[in-house]
Amino acid sequence: MKMKRVARLLLCSLIFGMFMLGNTAAQAQDEDRFLVKLQAGPLGLFRQGNDDIALVNDNAVLELVNAKDVNLGIAPGLDATLGGRYRMFGLEFRYFGLHEWSSDHDASSANGAWVWYQIPIGNAGVNLLATEYDSKLHNIEANVRWWPFDRLSILAGFRYLMLDENLDITQDIGPGTIATHEIETANTLLGGQVGLEGIIVRFKDAFFQGDEISFGGWAKGGYFNNHIKTDISITTTTYAAKGSDDKSSFLCEGALNIGYKITKNVAVDLRYQVLWIQNVGLAPEQVTGSDPGSSGIASTKAQSVLYHGPWVGIVLSF
């Protein structure tokens, strides 16, 4: 009985192996030429809310502006990939970016207003406050791909990501003196990544002959060095602070995808993607740890940040 079970197992393994090899060989035969694929479309990314941080208080230490008052929400961008493939191997280049998230908040106080640095800076008189928070994200990556099977590809490559932020707080810091506290952070991430992409299920000739619907997804992850720079200045004054640091960072990105191939060369894809970045410097986080009025040292505090949102695009294959 044991020998029969072993024989059946070996037979099933052999049949499965022959099927997979045949599938790969058929794929290579069908694609015995250089293929080019371009996919591009609009992207909408939602940025997670800011931490609960008091940015401006009055004389009685009552909060006037909190980092949550300038949560960034969702913003539009572009995601585009150009790739080439010959048989089981390929090369691709991808860009995605959002030029600017932006949020603003106004407040007033009859009891003074102080920006809550290590040593607060402000004025005890009547204050009108205007706070504006801007952020932009740009990503460039290059990957090589290997298709061991028809529905699965494995990738490895290089990624460069830039995340820049600017927080401006405008206030009356003295009789007739209007100043803007400019808090800027710059993150530059360089590193490598690995990942995979696959099709879970697909339906050919779904609506008419030659079309196809597919469901799948992809995931990437990598290790990066993040160079963080913080620059703080206060207009109409000599107060300033600078700081820089290098931190290790992990980045993970994934997506679920629905594709509809209209013809052999044209398809429409819809996906929802998630991007998580560890150890990045965000502008509101640097206020309480910086001291532009005395030591001139700026904080380079880092935290994780999460982005997620939909993408829809056209996929052209040649």
N, C-alpha and C positions, 0 to 999 in steps of 0.2 A: 504493500500500500504506500509506504514511504517513497519507494522508487517511482511509482506511478505519479505521485504528487510532484516529485522533483522533475520528472520528465515533462509533465504538463507545464510547470513553471518555466522551465527552460524553453519549451516550445512557444509559450506566450511571449517570453522575453525576446526570442528570436524574431517572431512575427512583428512585435512592436518596433524592434530595432530596424528591421527591413523597411517597415512603413515610414519611419522617421528619415532614414537615409534616402529612401525613394522620394519622399516629399521634398527633402533638401536638394536632391539631384534634379528633380523636375523644376524646382524654383530656379536653380542656377541655369538650367537649359532655357527656361522661358525668359530669363533676364540676362542673356549673354550679350549685353551691350551696356553702354554707359547711360544711366538714367539720371535726370535732373529733376528735383522737386523744389518748388517754391510755395511757401505758405505764409500768408500775411493777413492781419486783420486788427480791429480795435480791441483794446483790453480795458477792463474796468477793475481797479484794485481798491479794496477797502483796507485802510490802515487801522490797526487796533487802537483803542483809546489810550490817552496818556495816563500816567500814574497820578495819584492824588497828591499834588505838590503845590504848596502855597507859594506863588511867585511875588505877589504884592500884598502888603498888609498896611493898616493905618496905625496911628499912634497907640491905639488901645490893643494892637495885635489882632484886630479883626480882619479877616481875609477879604481882599478886594478882587484879586485875580488868582484863579487856580489853573493849573495846567489843563485840567479837564474842560475849562471854558473854551479852549481852542483845539479840541479834538478835530482831526483832519477828515475823517470819513472816507468817502470814495472819490476817485478821480480817474479820468480817462487817459489812455496811453496807447502804445503801439507794440505789437509783438510779431516779429517776422523771422523766418528761418529759410536759408538757402542751403540745399544739400545736393550731393552727388553720390551715386552708388554704382559699383561694378561688381556683379555677381553677389558675393556674400559680404563685401566690405564697402564702407562709405565714409564720407567726410561731410560735416555740416558746420555752418556758421549761423549763430542766432543773436538777435538783438531784441531786447524789450526795455521799455522805459516809460516813465511818467515825468513829464517836464515840471509839473508843479501841483502838489497839494497845497491848499491855502485855506486858512481860517482866521477870523478876527473877532475881537471882543472889546467892547467899550465899557468903562466904569467911571464913577466919580466918587469923591470923598470930601467931606467938609472937615475932616479930622486928620489931614496929612496922608501921605502915601510913601511907602518905602519898599524898594525892590529888595527882596529878601536874600541878599548875598550873605557870605559869612559875616561880614560887617555891613549891615543894611545901608543903602544910599537912598535919600529922598528928601522930602520937604514937609514941614509941619503945617503948611497952609492948605487952602482949598486946592484940590487937584482934579484935573480931568485926565483920564487914562485911556490910551488906545493901544491895544495889543494885537499884533499880527504874527502868525506862525506859518512859515512856508517850508516845504520839503520837496526834494526831487530825487528820483532814483533812476539810474541807468545801468544796464547789464549787457555785457558782451561775452560770448562764449564760443569756443571751437571744440568740436568733439569728433572722434573717430567712432565708427559703429561696426559691429559684427552681427550678422544675421545667422545664428546657428540653425534656426528654424524659420519657417515662413511667417509665423505670427509673433516672433520674439526677436528683439535686437538688444544687444548689450553695448553700452557706450562708456567711453572714458575721455576726459578732456580737461581743458583749461578754462577758467572763468575769471572775469574782471567785473567787479561791481562797485559802483560809486553811489553813496548816499550822503547828500548835503542838506543841511537844515539851517534855517535862519529864524530867530525869534526877536522881534522888535517890540519894545515897550516904551511908548512915548509919554512923558509926564512933565509937570512943572516941578523942577528941583530947586527953585529959588525965585525970588521976586522978579517976574518978567523973563525968566530963563526956561525955555522949553528944550528938553534934552531927550534923546532917544537912546535907550540901552539896546545895543546890538549884540546879540549872542549868536555866534555862528559855530557850527560843527561840520567837519568834513570826515567822512569814512571812506577809505580806499581798501577794498578787499581783493587780494590776489591769491589764487590757489588752484588746486586740482579737484576733480570730481569724477564719480562713477555713477552709473545708473542703468536702468533698463526700461524698455517700452514694449508693450505687447497688446495684442488684440484678444480679448476674452471670447467673444462670439461674433460671428458675422452671418448675414443673410444675403445671398446672391439672388438677383432677379426679384427683388422685393416688390417693386411696383411695375417694372417693365423689364424686358430682356436687356441685360448688360449693366443694370444699376446694382448697388450694393449698400447695405447698412451694416455698420460695425460698431461694437462697444469695446472700449479698452481703456488704457491709462498708461502713465509713466511716472517714474520716481527717480530723483537724483539726490546725491548727497556728497559733501566734500569738506575738506579742511582748508582753512584760509588764514592768512595773516592780515589783520586789519590795522591800518595806521590811522589813528584818530587824532585830529587836530581841533582845538577849541580856541576861538578868538573872540574876546569881549572888548567892546569899546563903548564909551558914552560921549555922544556928540556934545560940543561946547565945553568939554572938560578935558583934562589930561589923563583921566582915569582909563586904565586898560589892563587886560590880563590875557596871557597866552598859556597854552598847555598842549602837550603832545605825548602820545604813548602808542606802543604796539601791543596788540592783544591777539591771542589765538581765538579763532571763531569757526563755528560749524554752521553750515548752511544746508538746509533740506528743502526740496521743492517737489511737488507732486501734482498730478491732475487726473481727472476722469474725463473721458472723451467719447463723444458720439459723432460718428462720421457718416456722411451720405455721399457716395461716389455716383455722380450723375452719368459720367462717361468714363472711358479709360483714362482720360487726361484731366478731368475736372471733378472736384469734390468740394463739399462744404463741411466744415468741422465746427462743432460746438463743444467747449470744455469748461470745467470749473477747476481752477488751480489754487494752490496754497503755497506760500513761500514763508519760511521761518529762518531768521538770521539771529545768531547768538553774538553777544558782545559787540554791540554797536553804540556809538555815542549819539544821543538825541539831545536837541538844544534845551528843552525845558529841564532836563535832568542836571544840567551843569550850573544852574543859577545858585542854588544853596551851597554848593561846594566851592565857589569861586570868590576871589577877593580882589576886584579891580581897584578898590579905593586905597589899599594898603600894600599888600605883598606883591600884587601883580600876577598872582598864580591863578590859572584857570583850571577847573575840574575837567577830567577826562573819564568820568563815570560811564560805565557801559552796562547795557541790559539787552535782553532779547526783544525782538519785534516780530509781529506776525502780519502778513498780508494775505488777502484772499479775494477772489472775484472771477467773473466770467470772461471768456474770450470767444469770439466767433470770427471765422476767416475762410478765405478761399484757398484751396490747395490745387496747384497746377503741376502736372507731371509731364515730362517730355522724354 
